[in-house]
Amino acid sequence: MGNERDFFDQIAGQWDSTRSVDAKKIAELVEMVGLEPGCKVLDAGSGTGVLLPFIKKAVGSAGKITAVDFSANMLAKAEEKYGSLGDISFAVGDIMEFVPEHGVFDAVLCFNFFPHIKDKQRFMTHMRSLLREGGLLVIMHDISRQQVNAIHQDSEVVKNDRLAPGETVSGWLTTAGYQVTQIIDAEDRYFIKAIKS
Ligand SMILES: C[S@@+](CC[C@H](N)C(=O)[O-])C[C@H]1O[C@@H](n2cnc3c(N)ncnc32)[C@H](O)[C@@H]1O
């Protein structure tokens, strides 16, 4: 894991220039989550905070956002860019150990992050413990599963971080005690929405 954290620390400076941001598509994905003003949201594996302005727009000034990432360099970029938006907590640490200081979340969003989790079942169970009843766990990518896996395959460090088919991930979520309400495993995006039931 240290290896992967070092990897993200090292590429933090270039991340935003190598990552193309399709604002329209990201806005659509966040819209599909159905966040409401005032929601408390956890951005798991926030990286340089690509998702933060979109979440902020959805939850408004009454919302609270927590951005967690184990790469201090990635999260420092996020804070530099979006710290001024207000009501965003930046927490450096492994998501598997993360415990919020106050209360539970309405939604946990995993944007281009889920394949990096080694123990998927334990992650789903841990996120469930951080959600209120009826809260949402959303796994989403702004590219296809095939593209995610092709990108990872080219890197020695993340080559085993595979994104499984939507139906497979849905089965894991059901086993972990979620009700899956939407699965999109398409050519241009991947989106799974699950409710803590
Ligand atoms: C592919 S990047 C995505 C970043 C951002 N969400 C985006 O879409 O640009 C994955 C991020 O997850 C972080 N990460 C991977 N495993 C993690 C873990 N176990 N706990 C916290 N962060 C983790 C990495 O440091 C990295 O910043």
The ligand as a MOL file (V3000), in Angstrom:
LIG
                    3D

  0  0  0     0  0            999 V3000
M  V30 BEGIN CTAB
M  V30 COUNTS 27 29 0 0 0
M  V30 BEGIN ATOM
M  V30 1 C -7.0350 7.6830 -9.5430 0
M  V30 2 S -6.9180 8.8230 -8.2170 0 CHG=1
M  V30 3 C -8.4690 9.6660 -8.3400 0
M  V30 4 C -8.4870 11.0040 -7.6980 0
M  V30 5 C -9.7500 11.8310 -7.9390 0
M  V30 6 N -10.9070 11.2360 -7.3210 0
M  V30 7 C -9.9760 12.0540 -9.4070 0
M  V30 8 O -10.9380 11.5260 -9.9710 0
M  V30 9 O -9.1870 12.7840 -10.0270 0 CHG=-1
M  V30 10 C -7.1560 7.7700 -6.8170 0
M  V30 11 C -6.8570 8.4500 -5.5020 0
M  V30 12 O -7.1650 7.5420 -4.4430 0
M  V30 13 C -6.1800 7.6570 -3.4390 0
M  V30 14 N -6.1850 6.4020 -2.6710 0
M  V30 15 C -5.9220 5.1480 -3.1250 0
M  V30 16 N -6.0710 4.2540 -2.1410 0
M  V30 17 C -6.4480 4.9400 -1.0300 0
M  V30 18 C -6.7640 4.5720 0.3050 0
M  V30 19 N -6.7130 3.2910 0.7050 0
M  V30 20 N -7.1370 5.5360 1.1820 0
M  V30 21 C -7.1930 6.8440 0.7830 0
M  V30 22 N -6.8860 7.2520 -0.4700 0
M  V30 23 C -6.5260 6.3110 -1.3790 0
M  V30 24 C -4.8940 7.9520 -4.1710 0
M  V30 25 O -3.9340 8.5870 -3.3590 0
M  V30 26 C -5.3980 8.8530 -5.2990 0
M  V30 27 O -5.3270 10.2250 -4.9700 0
M  V30 END ATOM
M  V30 BEGIN BOND
M  V30 1 1 1 2
M  V30 2 1 2 3
M  V30 3 1 2 10
M  V30 4 1 3 4
M  V30 5 1 4 5
M  V30 6 1 5 6
M  V30 7 1 5 7
M  V30 8 2 7 8
M  V30 9 1 7 9
M  V30 10 1 10 11
M  V30 11 1 11 12
M  V30 12 1 11 26
M  V30 13 1 12 13
M  V30 14 1 13 14
M  V30 15 1 13 24
M  V30 16 1 14 15
M  V30 17 1 14 23
M  V30 18 2 15 16
M  V30 19 1 16 17
M  V30 20 1 17 18
M  V30 21 2 17 23
M  V30 22 1 18 19
M  V30 23 2 18 20
M  V30 24 1 20 21
M  V30 25 2 21 22
M  V30 26 1 22 23
M  V30 27 1 24 25
M  V30 28 1 24 26
M  V30 29 1 26 27
M  V30 END BOND
M  V30 END CTAB
M  END
